[in-house]
Amino acid sequence: MPIPSSVAEEAVAAELATVRPALAPAYDAALRGARAAVLTRLWRALAFEPLPWVVGRETGPDGLVLLLTGGRRLEGPPPDPYATAPYVDRLLLDGRAHRGAGELVRALRVPHGEDFAAELDSSTASLALSRAGQPPAGGERAARTVREWEQRVVDGHPYHPNCRSRPGFSVAEQLAYAPEHRPVVDLGLVSVRAGECLVTGDWPERLRDAGGRVLLPVHPWQAAHVLKHERVAAGFSAHPLMALRTLAPVDGGPHVKTALNARLTSSVRDISVYSVETAAALSAFAEGLAKRLDGRLHITRTLGAATAHSPDLAAVLREPPEAYADAAAGEQVLPVAALACYPPARSAAWRARFARLALSVCLRVLELGVALEAHGQNLLVVLSPDGEPLRLVYRDLADIRISPDRLRAHGLPVPPLSGRLVTDDVTVLRRKLFGSLLTGALGATAGSAGAFAEAFAEATALPATADTASLLTRPLPTKALTLMRLSPAVPGDQWTELPNPLSGG
């Protein structure tokens, strides 16, 4: 029986017929798989997040039943908190099958559900578009650069139902700016008088004009929709990376993080004045910290940051991760999110070696006083010529957490920072690392609870710390991403817990 298309799916199809008609058949073919992928992510959220209208959960021989307010029942298969392959193609609400995530949320009639349902429809349609634009299997050369690996991360966030939600982006803009479509993006430049601009670090001469004014790189989407092209001059060409607003210049050099006031997945991607103010001090601190890890961790330096005292007009220049791989020796760097596309990572033995490296390094950093946000986009692995995981590279310091008490206990200098980056709250520190590394990067690399448990069990010789003890014995924290989208009045992150493959609970 054909599944009715959502308004978002039909809108993408209509625009695609105008801007890229050759992709239309592939888009239509990709819709069924995209619906299952988003519905699978939604089922994970419904099964594990503390949603106020889920009043009970019953596990039976055929799966899980959610007991909802008003006596309603939602039935689905046994939920796998770490699955990345779609395994849910329908859910039963009071006996009626629903095959689309947005359709189901509308039928649930929960507070703020209509807006969330629209996001889910958009996510499904954009995911189908992303998949439609991929070359046929075996039709592209082997990836060698970070940029090429990032282009292979087609499905976006491995667990968020809004994995490909890009509201405000037309089909033409997704094709022109999204990394999975492999475009070259022409960044603009906005000239700002030096006295009107906050600059930290070393802002290069090539991004200053003859009068000493600061030239801020601007994403073309930002220029069109936020700045309205005001004062935007031609700049330079760059390849978009996984974060979409961060780009690698075609001619090489530092990666450029641009302001992009669009809601991608969950968050609006601007660059706060606070981030620019703290960029240089934070980078210098992280560089010193990495030296305590015996070469097992490198943190890309923030070379310069500038803002016109506005989150709408700012940019950050960051060292490329390739700086920490010996290309002449055959080493390469992969974002952890791209490991699903890397054949050796399908081996249980390889995953165990990688888990051991990632856990031992990140737990040591946490013990010293820093919780990294080590999800699959921020964390990269340096591979030997034969594919062995050698060491880690971490990028983007904007949302780490720093514990002054822990730093002092290890005789480390406390950086001159304040604000949201600084906390001694153990729960906050562990959630930051465990919720990104364990229930994000490592879980997604494994791809299922069983494979995750297998990789975990082999990851021996971890640091003997209180953090490790918590990791080995307690359920694992993860952001309650769907609850957050359905709670627009609640600021900040909300959390839930997932079964821990090490503790068995």
N, C-alpha and C positions, 0 to 999 in steps of 0.2 A: 504494500500500500504506500503510495507516495506521501512524503512528509511535507506539509504546507510550508512554504518559505516565509520567513519573517520579513517585516518591512525593511529591515536593515539589509538582509540578504538580497532582496529585490532591488534595493537602491544601488548596492554595489554592482549588481549585474547590469543594471541600466547604464550606469556611468562607464563601466568597463566596456560595454558595447560601443561606446563613443571614443574613449581614449586609448583602449588597447583590445580591440575586438578579437585578436588572435588568442588571447588568454581566456576568452569566455567559456569554451568547452572544458578546459582544465579546471576553471573555477567551479563550474557546475558539478564536475566529477568529484571535487574536493569537499563539497559541502557536507556530505554524509559523515565523512571521517572527522571533519571539524566539529560537527555537532556532538559526536561521541566524545571527542577530546575535551570539550568545554563541560559537557555533562558529567564526565568522570571527575573533573576537578571540583565541580559543584558538589557532587556526592561526597567527596572527601570532606568538604567543609561542613555539610549537613550532618555527617556522621560523627564529627569530632569537635566542632566548635560549640561554645556555650550559648547557643541561640535561644532567646527568651521564650520563643513560641514552640520549642521542642521540649516537651515535659517528661519524656521517657524514651528509652531505647531498649528494644528487645532483640536478642540474637536468637535466631531459629535455624533449622536445618537448611533453609533455602537462602538465608542472608540476614539482613538487618531490617527491622521495622522501627520507624520513628513514630512515636505517639505525639501528636500535635494538639495544641489548644483547640477546644471545640470538639474533641473526639475524633479528629481526622487521623488517617494513617498514611504514611509514606513508606513504600517498600522498595528495597533494592538489593543488589548482591552483597556478599561479604565485603566490607570496605578494606582496601589496602592503603594505609596512610602514606606509603612511599612509592606507590605505582606511578609510572610515567606513561606507560602505554594505555590507550583507551580500553576500558573493559566494561563500560556502562553505555548501553545504547538506548535504554529506556528505564524510567522509574514509574512506579505505580502509585498514584495518589487516589486513595479510596477506590482502588480497583481500576482506575482509568490510566492508560499508558501515556506518558509524556516523553517525547524524544528530543525536545529542544530545551536548553537550560532556561532561556528567557520565558518560554511558554510555561514551564513548570513554576517559575517564581511568580508569574502573574496569577496562576491558578492557586498558589498558596495564599495569596491576598494578605501578605505581611506588611507591616509598616515600612515605608520607603522602598517597597518591592518594585514599584513601577519603574523608578529610575534605574534600579539595579538590573531589572529585566532588560531595559534598553541597552545598558552596557554589555550584558551578556550576549544579546543579539549582535551588537557591534563587534564583540570579541570573536564570535563564531564566523561572521562574514569576513572580517579581516584575516582571521586564521586561514580560511579557505583561499583568500586572495594570496596570502604569503606562500601557501603550499603550491598554488597554481603556477607561481612564477619560478619554480625551481627547475633546473635542467634535468633531463632524464637520467636515470641511474646509469652511472658510468660515463656520463656525458661531460664531465668537467675534470680538469687536471687535479692532481693531488694538492691539497692546501699546504702551504709552507709558512705563510706569515700569519701573525695574530689577526690581521684584518680578514684574511681569507677564511680562517677558522670561525671568526665571529659571524661571517655571512652564512655559515651553515647552521646556525642556531635559528631555526625557522619558527618554532612554535612558541617562543617567548618563555615567560615564567612557567616552570614545570608544574606548579601546583595552584596557581591563582586562576580562578574562573575567568578573570579579565585578562588572560594571558596575552591577548592581542588587541585589547580595547584601545583605540586611538581616536577618541572623539575630537572633532575639529579638523581632522585630516580627511580630505577628499581622497578618492581612489587615485587620482593623478598625483596627489602629494605623497601618498604611501609609496607609489611606484617610484617617485622621484627622490625620496628621502630615506626610505627604510633599508637597512643593510642587507636583508635577505633578498632584496631585488637587485643588489649589486650596482647601484647608481654611482655616479660621481656628482657631488654636491658643490655648487658654487657659493661659498661663504661671502657675505658682504662685510664691509668695514664701516664703522661709525667713528668719526673723529670727535674727540672730547678734549676740551682744554685741560691741561694738566692740573690746574687748580680746582677743577670740578670733578676730579677723578681720584679715587683711592687705589693706590698701586702697592702691592707687597711682592717681595722677591725681586727677581730681575726681569723687567719687561724689555723685550728685545728691541733694538733700533729699527728692525724691519717693520715693527708695529708702532712706529712713531713717524709723524710727518716732519717736513723740513722746519716747521715752526715749533717742534717739540710736543705737539699735541699727541695724545694717546689714541691709537687706532684699535678699537674693540671689534674682534670678529663676531659676526652676527649670523645666526642660522637664517636661511631664506624664509622658513615658515614664520619665524619670529618677526622678520622684517615685514612680511605681508600682513600678518594678523594682529600683531601687537604694536610694532613701531610704525605701521602703515607706510613703510618705505621711507619714512622721514630721515633725511641725512645719510642714507645708506648708499655707499659707493661700492664699486666692484672690488672684490678681494682676491681670494685664491680658491683653488679646487681641492676637495678632500673626499676621502672615502668615509661614509658613516660606519661607526662601530656598533656593537650590540646595544649600547645605551641610547642610540639614535642621535642624541644631541652632542655626543662626543665623536670627533672625527680625526682621521689620520690624514694630514696633508699629502697630496699626490707627490709633491717634491720632497717628502721626508720631513724630519724634524719633530718637534714636540706635538703630542696629541692636543687637540683643542676642545675643551668642554665649554659649550655655549649655553646661554639661557634659552629656555624653551617653555613658555608659559602654557603648556598643554598638559592635560591629565593623561598620562601614559600608564596603563595598568591601574594604579591607585593614586599616584602622586603627581602634583604639578611640578614640573621640572625647571624651576628657576634657579638662580645662584644668589644666595642671600649675601647681604653685606657682611654678616658675621663670618661666613665662609671665607670671604676675601680677606677680612681682617686677620683671621687666624691662620691663613694658608701657609705663610712662610715659617712661622714659629712651629706649627704642627709638622711641617715637612722636615725641618731640622731635627726636631725631637724624634720623629720616626726613623730618620736615617741613623741616628745614634743608637736607637733601640735595636735596629736590625743587626748591628755589629755584635750584639750579645748572642746571636743565634748561630754562630759558627758557620756562616755561609749558607745555611739551609733556608733562609728567608731574605728576600730583597723587597724593599718598599719603594715604588717609583716616586721620584722626587717631584714635588710641585715646583716648577721653575719660576712661575710668575702668575699673579692673579690681579685682576683689575675690575673695578666697577664704577659706574657713573652714579654711585650712591643710590642704586636702584637694582632690585633683583631682576628687573626686566632687561637691563643692559649691563652685562658683565660677562667675563670670560676667564677661564683658567687654562694655563699651559702646563702640560704634564709630560714627564719623561716617558717614552714608549717602553713597554715591557720587554721588547726585544733587546734592550740595552743589557739585559742580564742573562742572555744566552750567547754561547760561542757558536755563531753560525758557521765559522770556518771548520769547527770540529764536528759539525753536523747536528748540533743541538737546535731545538725549536721550542717555542712557547705556545701553549694552548690555554685558553680560558677553560675553567672547569666545566662550564655549561656546554662546551663543545665536545666533551669526552664521549657523549652519546654517539658522535659521528666518528669516533676514533676506534678502529677495530680492536687493538690490544686491550682497551678498557672493558671489553665484553668478557674478558677472562676473570674468573673469580680470584685467581692468584694475583693478577695485576691490580685489581681493585683493593685487595687486602694490603698490598705494598703501598698503594697511594693513600689509603686510609691511615695507615701507620704513620706515614710522613706528615700528612695534613694534621692529624690529631696531636702528634707529639710536638710539632712546631707551634700550633695555635694554642695548645694548652700551656706550653711554656711561656708564650707571650702573655697569656692571661695571668699566669702566676706572677709575672714581672709587673703587671699593672695595666695592660691594655687589652680590651676586648675588640677584636677585629670583626667587621661585618663581612665575614668570609663566605658570601654566597657565590654562586657560579659565575657571576659577572665580574666581581672584584678579585676573586682568587684565580691565579693562573699557575700552571705547573710547567717547569722546564724539563724536557725530555731528552734523554741521550739518543744517539743515532739509532740504537736498536729499540727505542721506545720505553726505556726505564724511567720512572719518575725520580728526578735527581734533587730538586729543590723547588721552592715556591716563590712566586712573585705576587705581591699584593698592590692593588692600585685603588685610588680614591679614598682619601682619609676623611671625607666630609662627615661621616656618620659613625666613626669609631667611638668608644668610650674609654676614658682614662681614669685610673684610680690613684690619686695622690698617696693614699696610705700604703698601697702595695708598692708603688715606686720607691717611697722612702724606706720601706722595710728591706728593699734590695739595694739600697744605696744609690738609687738612680735619681737624676735631677727631675724635678717637677717642672713641666713647661709653663711659661707665663700665660696660662689660658684660664678662662672661666666659661660659664654658660653650660649649655646642654651636653657638651662633650665630656664634662668632668663629673664623676660620681664615684662614691665608695660603696654604693648599694650593691651587695653581692648578687641579689636577684637580677638587677638590671644588667650587670656585667655578664652573668651567665646566659641570660636570655639573648643578649646581643650576639655572643659567639655561638652558643648551641643552636639558637634559632636560625642562624644563617649557615653555619658549617654542617651541623648534624642533620637537622630536618630540612635543610636546603640542599647544599652542594653534594654532600656524601649520599644522602638519601636519593637524590635525583640521579647521581652517577650509578648507583646500584640498580635503581629502577623498580624495585619491589621490596617488600618487607623481608622476604626470605633471603634475597641476595644481599640486602643491607646487613642482616644478622650474620651472614657468612663472612662478609668483609670485616665487620666489626670484631668478630670472634678471633680473627687472625691478627688484628692490630694490637699486638702485645707491646710490652716495654713502654707504656705510657708514663708520664711523670707522676710520681706518687704525691698528689696534692689533694686538698679538700675539694677542689673543682673536679678533679678526676673521679674522686669518690662519688660526688653528686652525679656525674655523668654516667657512672657505671651502675647506679642503684635506683635512680629516680626516672619517672616519665620525662620525655624530652619536650621542651617548650617550642612552640611555633606560633607565629603571628596568626591571629584569627582574622584572616583577610576578608572573608565574607561578612563576618560580624561587623568589621570596621566599615565596609561599604554600606551596610544597613543601619549604621549608627552615625549619621552625619553630624550630629550635635556633640558627639563625644570626641574630644581632641586626643591626639597621640595614638600610640599603638595599643592594641588589645591582644590578649594572649590566650592560648589553650595549651593542652598537653597531648602528646601522642605516645602510643606504646613504645617502649624502649627495647630494641632487639637485644641489648646486653643484659638488662635486668629482668626481662620477661614481663614488664608491667608498664 
